[in-house]
Amino acid sequence: MILLLVYIFTHPLFGQELARQPVRILFGSCLDPRKPHHILSVIADMNPDLFIFLGDNIYADTSDRYIMAKHYHELGESPLFQKLQAMCPTLAVWDDHDYGKNDAGAGFSAKDMSRELFLDFWDVPEGSPRRDNTGIYHAIETGPTNQRIQIILLDTRYFRTPLKRGRASAATEGPYTPLHGSDVTLLGEEQWRWLENKLMAPAGLHIIASSIQVLTEYHGWESWANFPEERFRLINLVKRTAPGKVVFISGDRHFGELSILHLEDTKPLYDLTSSGLNRRYPLNRPNPNKHRKGEAYLFENFGMISVDWRDEDAAVTLSLFNAQGEEILRQDLSVSY
C-alpha cells in the first residue's frame, strides 16, 4: 500500500474514473500568472490524467477582495491555463501567497474571504461537503476496489499556530525556530480527526499533499519541521492507519527535491517536492537536508506520479521534470497487496 498526501478539488471531469493505464498524476506549485508560464503548455502536452496545483497558485498577498479576485481573473484568462484545464481535471490547495499573506496562519484576518474566492475560482460546487468544512481540506477516491487511489488535500494555513522567529545561522537557513507545546497545531483538531477517518478508508494507493515540505530536516523556513510534535503525530498516524510505502508531495521552496525518511519499524516515507512552476530559487545552493536523495534542482520544474496496475505487483514512479519536459529525477516503487 502506498500513501501520498495531496490537496484536491473538484473538477467537472473528475467524476470519471482514471481509466488509462498507467495513471499519470502531475503536480507543481508557485505560479505567478503575470510572469511567463509556458511550462503549463509543456505539462498539458504530456497528456496527464490529472494536475494538482500545490499552492501559491497566484501571488496576491492581500486582504483586499478586489485585488485577490483580480489575480484569480488573470490566471483564469491565461490561454496556457485554459489549455491545461481543457486537457485534464485540475485540483488545487493554497499556500501563503494565495492564502493572502506571506507565511500566514490562523491569525490572517481575511482568511474567510480568501477561502470563498479560492473555492469559487476552483469551481467547488455549492452543494459540496468541502464548503461545509472549516478551511479547504478535502479528499477523493477513484478506481475499482483493488486499484483505488485516494487523494488527500491538507490545509496547512487556516488552523496553523503563528510561527516563532529565531536567528538564522547560515545564508540558506530561514528565520523560524521549532514550536513546542500542547496548544501548538498545524492542522487543527477538526482536520486531524477528519484526516484519521479518511486514512482508514481502503485504497491501493493513498496520495497525500501538503503545500509545505513534510520530511525535510529543520532548515528555518516553513515546513513541518517547525512543528516537531505535529510532524511526529502525522508520521505515526500514517504508520498506524496506512502502513507500507508512503509518499507525500509538497511545494513552496522554489526548488525540487526528493526526501526519503528511513524508519526502523516500517518501510521508508517519501516526500517529492516540486516548486516552482515559474518562480526560481534565488541562491546557488539549497539548504542542507540529510533526507535528500541526490541533488536538489534549482530551476523551474513539475512533478509526476505514474501508477501502473497491470503487473501483479503494481508499479509507482515518482518523477521530477524541468521546464522543457525532460525527466531530471526518478524513483521507482512497487505496491504490494
RODO-2510 file (C-alpha; in nm, 4 decimals, decimal comma):
residues 337
     n   res          X          Y          Z
     1     m     0,0000     0,0000     0,0000
     2     i     0,1271     0,3473    -0,0799
     3     l     0,0245     0,6762     0,0713
     4     l     0,0720     1,0119    -0,0959
     5     l    -0,0627     1,3300     0,0727
     6     v    -0,2200     1,5731    -0,1676
     7     y    -0,4623     1,8650    -0,1701
     8     i    -0,7554     1,8143    -0,4166
     9     f    -1,0552     1,9989    -0,5552
    10     t    -1,3499     1,9032    -0,7690
    11     h    -1,3436     1,9324    -1,1463
    12     p    -1,6355     1,8579    -1,3801
    13     l    -1,4332     1,5790    -1,5457
    14     f    -1,3104     1,4155    -1,2281
    15     g    -1,6311     1,2243    -1,1678
    16     q    -1,4986     0,9854    -1,4324
    17     e    -1,2628     0,7042    -1,3314
    18     l    -0,8956     0,7367    -1,4215
    19     a    -0,9164     0,4511    -1,6707
    20     r    -0,5957     0,4855    -1,8753
    21     q    -0,3024     0,2693    -1,7685
    22     p    -0,0717     0,3819    -1,6321
    23     v    -0,2386     0,6661    -1,4442
    24     r    -0,0373     0,9892    -1,4698
    25     i    -0,0898     1,2488    -1,1960
    26     l     0,1158     1,5660    -1,2458
    27     f     0,1640     1,8469    -0,9951
    28     g     0,3512     2,1668    -0,9220
    29     s     0,3438     2,4877    -0,7178
    30     c     0,4421     2,8532    -0,7168
    31     l     0,2923     3,0105    -1,0283
    32     d     0,2776     3,3835    -1,0948
    33     p     0,0382     3,4368    -1,3909
    34     r     0,1973     3,7775    -1,4590
    35     k     0,5274     3,6074    -1,5466
    36     p     0,5902     3,3788    -1,8479
    37     h     0,4450     3,0339    -1,7754
    38     h     0,4895     2,8265    -2,0907
    39     i     0,5579     2,5329    -1,8574
    40     l     0,1789     2,4832    -1,8351
    41     s     0,1748     2,4048    -2,2076
    42     v     0,4589     2,1550    -2,1596
    43     i     0,2566     1,9889    -1,8837
    44     a    -0,0583     1,9734    -2,0983
    45     d     0,1380     1,8160    -2,3849
    46     m     0,2374     1,5284    -2,1523
    47     n    -0,1266     1,4139    -2,1584
    48     p    -0,1854     1,3960    -1,7802
    49     d    -0,4923     1,2329    -1,6250
    50     l    -0,4919     1,4960    -1,3503
    51     f    -0,2930     1,8040    -1,2497
    52     i    -0,2672     1,9265    -0,8889
    53     f    -0,1767     2,2863    -0,8049
    54     l     0,0049     2,2591    -0,4697
    55     g    -0,0230     2,6201    -0,3560
    56     d     0,0990     2,9703    -0,4363
    57     n    -0,1157     2,9327    -0,7468
    58     i    -0,1294     3,3127    -0,7634
    59     y     0,0807     3,5742    -0,5850
    60     a    -0,1884     3,8008    -0,4404
    61     d    -0,0557     3,8742    -0,0890
    62     t    -0,3536     4,0886     0,0011
    63     s    -0,6542     4,1120     0,2318
    64     d    -0,8421     4,3132    -0,0313
    65     r    -1,1169     4,1114    -0,2038
    66     y    -1,0979     4,3094    -0,5288
    67     i    -0,7205     4,2685    -0,5624
    68     m    -0,7281     3,8968    -0,4897
    69     a    -1,0162     3,8443    -0,7342
    70     k    -0,8159     4,0337    -0,9979
    71     h    -0,5232     3,7938    -0,9548
    72     y    -0,7506     3,4930    -0,9946
    73     h    -0,9034     3,6533    -1,3037
    74     e    -0,5564     3,6898    -1,4586
    75     l    -0,4872     3,3194    -1,4026
    76     g    -0,8267     3,2173    -1,5377
    77     e    -0,7768     3,4271    -1,8538
    78     s    -0,4372     3,2745    -1,9306
    79     p    -0,4580     3,0704    -2,2557
    80     l    -0,1962     2,8321    -2,1165
    81     f    -0,4004     2,7721    -1,8007
    82     q    -0,7095     2,7197    -2,0172
    83     k    -0,5164     2,4703    -2,2339
    84     l    -0,4232     2,2665    -1,9268
    85     q    -0,7781     2,2709    -1,7919
    86     a    -0,9097     2,1547    -2,1296
    87     m    -0,6608     1,8664    -2,1286
    88     c    -0,7317     1,7223    -1,7823
    89     p    -0,9044     1,7826    -1,4487
    90     t    -0,7191     2,0292    -1,2262
    91     l    -0,7252     2,0303    -0,8463
    92     a    -0,5726     2,2803    -0,6039
    93     v    -0,4720     2,3664    -0,2498
    94     w    -0,3484     2,7009    -0,1237
    95     d    -0,0235     2,8156     0,0340
    96     d     0,0603     3,1539     0,1825
    97     h     0,0649     3,3745    -0,1269
    98     d    -0,2786     3,2661    -0,2474
    99     y    -0,3999     3,2450     0,1136
   100     g    -0,3259     3,6171     0,1291
   101     k    -0,0157     3,6897     0,3382
   102     n     0,3423     3,5675     0,3449
   103     d     0,3906     3,2802     0,5942
   104     a     0,0450     3,3464     0,7461
   105     g    -0,1596     3,1033     0,9524
   106     a    -0,4770     3,1070     1,1591
   107     g    -0,4372     3,4737     1,2541
   108     f    -0,4802     3,6077     0,8999
   109     s    -0,7772     3,8446     0,9247
   110     a    -0,9117     3,7884     0,5711
   111     k    -0,8907     3,4080     0,5622
   112     d    -1,2668     3,3564     0,5186
   113     m    -1,2793     3,5991     0,2273
   114     s    -0,9787     3,4237     0,0779
   115     r    -1,1426     3,0831     0,1273
   116     e    -1,4576     3,1962    -0,0540
   117     l    -1,2655     3,3252    -0,3561
   118     f    -1,0487     3,0139    -0,3646
   119     l    -1,3439     2,7732    -0,3660
   120     d    -1,5263     2,9817    -0,6264
   121     f    -1,2276     3,0015    -0,8615
   122     w    -1,1619     2,6265    -0,8438
   123     d    -1,5290     2,5532    -0,9234
   124     v    -1,6188     2,3784    -0,5985
   125     p    -1,9989     2,3275    -0,6227
   126     e    -2,2268     2,4975    -0,3731
   127     g    -2,3532     2,1591    -0,2547
   128     s    -2,0060     2,0128    -0,1982
   129     p    -1,9216     1,8961     0,1589
   130     r    -1,5997     2,0905     0,1109
   131     r    -1,7908     2,4134     0,1521
   132     d    -1,9269     2,2933     0,4868
   133     n    -1,5799     2,2288     0,6284
   134     t    -1,3721     2,4932     0,8004
   135     g    -1,0698     2,5554     0,5817
   136     i    -1,0233     2,3950     0,2401
   137     y    -0,9120     2,0359     0,3166
   138     h    -1,0702     1,7607     0,1076
   139     a    -1,0258     1,4032    -0,0188
   140     i    -1,1445     1,1971    -0,3127
   141     e    -1,1222     0,8342    -0,4213
   142     t    -1,1228     0,6919    -0,7730
   143     g    -1,0878     0,3487    -0,9292
   144     p    -1,2134    -0,0043    -0,8544
   145     t    -1,1571    -0,1543    -0,5094
   146     n    -0,8273    -0,3290    -0,5849
   147     q    -0,6934    -0,0317    -0,7807
   148     r    -0,8350     0,2554    -0,5794
   149     i    -0,6405     0,5793    -0,5462
   150     q    -0,7266     0,8107    -0,2589
   151     i    -0,6041     1,1704    -0,2786
   152     i    -0,5997     1,3784     0,0386
   153     l    -0,5583     1,7562     0,0284
   154     l    -0,4373     1,9134     0,3518
   155     d    -0,4920     2,2724     0,4616
   156     t    -0,1693     2,3945     0,6273
   157     r    -0,2854     2,7569     0,6654
   158     y    -0,6327     2,8087     0,8079
   159     f    -0,5711     2,6453     1,1503
   160     r    -0,1949     2,6897     1,1928
   161     t    -0,0360     2,8386     1,5044
   162     p     0,1748     3,1519     1,4287
   163     l     0,5401     3,0789     1,3560
   164     k     0,8125     3,1654     1,6070
   165     r     1,1086     3,3707     1,4888
   166     g     1,4640     3,2726     1,5700
   167     r     1,8026     3,3638     1,4280
   168     a     1,9420     3,2095     1,1105
   169     s     2,2914     3,0636     1,1467
   170     a     2,3648     3,0282     0,7747
   171     a     2,2736     3,2017     0,4491
   172     t     2,0480     2,9127     0,3459
   173     e     1,8574     2,8995     0,6753
   174     g     1,5305     3,0773     0,7444
   175     p     1,4104     3,2900     1,0378
   176     y     1,1827     3,0407     1,2160
   177     t     1,2517     2,8148     1,5109
   178     p     1,0639     2,4951     1,6133
   179     l     0,7466     2,5367     1,8203
   180     h     0,6545     2,3135     2,1149
   181     g     0,3534     2,2912     2,3438
   182     s     0,0111     2,1310     2,3789
   183     d    -0,1605     2,4312     2,2192
   184     v     0,0615     2,4296     1,9064
   185     t    -0,1043     2,2976     1,5904
   186     l    -0,0547     2,2884     1,2164
   187     l    -0,3753     2,1165     1,1037
   188     g    -0,6130     2,1887     1,3935
   189     e    -0,8097     1,9182     1,5769
   190     e    -1,1027     1,9307     1,3333
   191     q    -0,8753     1,8486     1,0406
   192     w    -0,6781     1,5899     1,2384
   193     r    -0,9985     1,3945     1,3166
   194     w    -1,1044     1,4170     0,9538
   195     l    -0,7613     1,3002     0,8316
   196     e    -0,7581     0,9946     1,0579
   197     n    -1,1038     0,8969     0,9366
   198     k    -1,0007     0,9333     0,5726
   199     l    -0,6858     0,7253     0,6140
   200     m    -0,8957     0,4369     0,7451
   201     a    -1,0574     0,4026     0,4007
   202     p    -0,9189     0,1108     0,1962
   203     a    -0,7138     0,2008    -0,1086
   204     g    -0,4328     0,0515    -0,3108
   205     l    -0,2655     0,3925    -0,3209
   206     h    -0,3117     0,6913    -0,0919
   207     i    -0,1837     1,0284    -0,2171
   208     i    -0,1375     1,2972     0,0499
   209     a    -0,0414     1,6534    -0,0482
   210     s     0,0989     1,9238     0,1765
   211     s     0,1777     2,2717     0,0472
   212     i     0,4856     2,2789     0,2723
   213     q     0,7543     2,0118     0,2992
   214     v     0,6859     1,7206     0,5341
   215     l     1,0051     1,5127     0,5622
   216     t     1,2907     1,7601     0,5177
   217     e     1,5082     1,8221     0,8204
   218     y     1,4770     2,1547     1,0029
   219     h     1,6027     2,4474     0,7924
   220     g     1,4308     2,7525     0,9426
   221     w     1,1944     2,8129     0,6512
   222     e     0,8341     2,6967     0,6529
   223     s     0,7975     2,3176     0,6848
   224     w     0,6506     2,0542     0,9151
   225     a     0,9897     2,0548     1,0940
   226     n     0,8836     2,3830     1,2601
   227     f     0,6125     2,1771     1,4337
   228     p     0,8013     1,8676     1,5616
   229     e     0,5109     1,7201     1,7595
   230     e     0,2715     1,7666     1,4654
   231     r     0,5217     1,6036     1,2299
   232     f     0,5663     1,3121     1,4720
   233     r     0,1876     1,2803     1,5000
   234     l     0,1466     1,2717     1,1217
   235     i     0,4139     1,0058     1,0696
   236     n     0,2672     0,7858     1,3418
   237     l    -0,0860     0,8298     1,2098
   238     v     0,0293     0,7147     0,8677
   239     k     0,2125     0,4156     1,0152
   240     r    -0,0930     0,3150     1,2179
   241     t    -0,3657     0,3608     0,9568
   242     a    -0,1937     0,3006     0,6224
   243     p     0,1329     0,1098     0,6749
   244     g     0,3608     0,0491     0,3794
   245     k     0,5209     0,2839     0,1307
   246     v     0,4132     0,6403     0,1966
   247     v     0,4751     0,9364    -0,0353
   248     f     0,3987     1,2988     0,0388
   249     i     0,4003     1,5631    -0,2329
   250     s     0,4794     1,9239    -0,1447
   251     g     0,5813     2,2604    -0,2889
   252     d     0,6684     2,6099    -0,1573
   253     r     1,0503     2,6150    -0,1699
   254     h     1,1197     2,7267    -0,5303
   255     f     1,3317     2,4184    -0,5929
   256     g     1,2636     2,0490    -0,6415
   257     e     1,3940     1,7547    -0,4410
   258     l     1,3084     1,4070    -0,3126
   259     s     1,3302     1,3435     0,0616
   260     i     1,3325     0,9870     0,1978
   261     l     1,2836     0,9144     0,5681
   262     h     1,4054     0,5696     0,6698
   263     l     1,2222     0,4209     0,9680
   264     e     1,3171     0,1231     1,1843
   265     d     0,9764    -0,0423     1,2051
   266     t     0,8215     0,0206     0,8629
   267     k     0,9062     0,0989     0,5013
   268     p     1,0536     0,4384     0,4082
   269     l     0,8437     0,7502     0,3653
   270     y     0,8820     0,9717     0,0568
   271     d     0,8240     1,3440     0,0016
   272     l     0,8571     1,4689    -0,3567
   273     t     0,8805     1,8496    -0,3608
   274     s     0,8021     2,0357    -0,6843
   275     s     0,8488     2,4152    -0,6933
   276     g     0,8244     2,6444    -0,8736
   277     l     0,6375     2,6411    -1,1979
   278     n     0,7795     2,9830    -1,2848
   279     r     0,9452     3,1033    -0,9621
   280     r     1,3180     3,0307    -0,9347
   281     y     1,5258     2,9752    -0,6196
   282     p     1,7332     3,2916    -0,5531
   283     l     2,0515     3,1245    -0,4205
   284     n     2,3062     2,8970    -0,5888
   285     r     2,2667     2,6192    -0,3311
   286     p     1,9696     2,4918    -0,1281
   287     n     1,9530     2,4427     0,2460
   288     p     2,1081     2,1189     0,3787
   289     n     1,8735     1,8195     0,4011
   290     k     2,0089     1,4860     0,5256
   291     h     1,6976     1,3132     0,3884
   292     r     1,7566     1,4400     0,0330
   293     k     1,8273     1,1773    -0,2322
   294     g     2,0650     1,3068    -0,4961
   295     e     2,0753     1,6776    -0,5722
   296     a     1,8136     1,9493    -0,5443
   297     y     1,7017     2,1071    -0,8726
   298     l     1,7131     2,4883    -0,8522
   299     f     1,5185     2,5806    -1,1667
   300     e     1,1557     2,5639    -1,2837
   301     n     1,0065     2,2154    -1,2553
   302     f     0,6985     1,9974    -1,2118
   303     g     0,6389     1,6512    -1,0666
   304     m     0,4611     1,3340    -1,1730
   305     i     0,3268     1,0212    -1,0036
   306     s     0,2765     0,7362    -1,2506
   307     v     0,0802     0,4315    -1,1345
   308     d     0,0680     0,1105    -1,3382
   309     w    -0,1729    -0,1545    -1,2082
   310     r    -0,1150    -0,4005    -1,4926
   311     d     0,1521    -0,6092    -1,3206
   312     e     0,0815    -0,8358    -1,0229
   313     d     0,2965    -0,6057    -0,8095
   314     a     0,1747    -0,2656    -0,9273
   315     a     0,4436    -0,0061    -1,0009
   316     v     0,4624     0,3552    -0,8870
   317     t     0,7150     0,6016    -1,0305
   318     l     0,7949     0,9416    -0,8784
   319     s     0,9495     1,1840    -1,1279
   320     l     1,0610     1,5441    -1,1489
   321     f     1,0767     1,7256    -1,4863
   322     n     1,2396     2,0501    -1,5952
   323     a     1,0582     2,3276    -1,7835
   324     q     1,1333     2,1566    -2,1165
   325     g     0,9666     1,8323    -2,0062
   326     e     1,2921     1,6398    -1,9550
   327     e     1,2997     1,3951    -1,6630
   328     i     1,5649     1,5014    -1,4107
   329     l     1,4790     1,2767    -1,1138
   330     r     1,3176     0,9329    -1,0904
   331     q     1,2310     0,6970    -0,8050
   332     d     1,0632     0,3619    -0,8788
   333     l     0,8464     0,1959    -0,6137
   334     s     0,6112    -0,1019    -0,6066
   335     v     0,2732    -0,1612    -0,4461
   336     s     0,2443    -0,4926    -0,2644
   337     y    -0,1053    -0,6171    -0,1875
***
